[in-house]
Amino acid sequence: MGWKGKGICILLSLLAAALLTGAVLRGEQTGEKVEETRQRLAEEVLRFHVLANSDSREDQELKLKVRDGVLTYMKENMPQAENADESEAWARSHLKEIEETAEEVLAENGSAYPVQAKVEWCRFPEKTYGDITFPAGNYKALRIEIGEARGRNWWCVLYPGLCFLDTVHAVVPEEGKEELRENLDDEEYELVTATERFKIRWFFFGDEKE
């Protein structure tokens, strides 16, 4: 191989190395942004988690009735919060009333399962609410455990208000999406919108789905 051929090989090698370095740097920057967004979400949201006694059809139906009853109670009694901390404080101060509401729903449906309501950090898999996707991770949540709490569970987001208005068609309130957008920068908000482009980012830089 002549000197021209060697020169071309060296040039191509340098170009390939530069492209690889750029891709690695972009990947690192994206990974850092994903982690920043994950942490920001954990600070800015309060999730809602209802666990059924078991996976039997009857217990799963009871779970949904408890969900509806508690959401109705909170809609009627929970004041408009300015942030997740205010929502959490209200939930903590009304755990007894939330438990009583759930127990009333169960009693009306012939069940005597015990209920426990608490606010705690919980591990969540990746979850999509309408057109908003939350990555897997630890989030603070109002958690309602029915009976042995060993059945499939149900999630939504109390603050900002992303609980479905229509649980059949998975429509989330525009007000809740606006509140979320106000707490994130443009790139962070794009990262949680449920488009294929950003779902791929969560897949490569986030945790695996649980």
Order of alpha helices (4+ residues) and beta strands (2+ residues): alpha-beta-alpha-alpha-alpha-beta-beta-beta-beta-beta-alpha-alpha-alpha
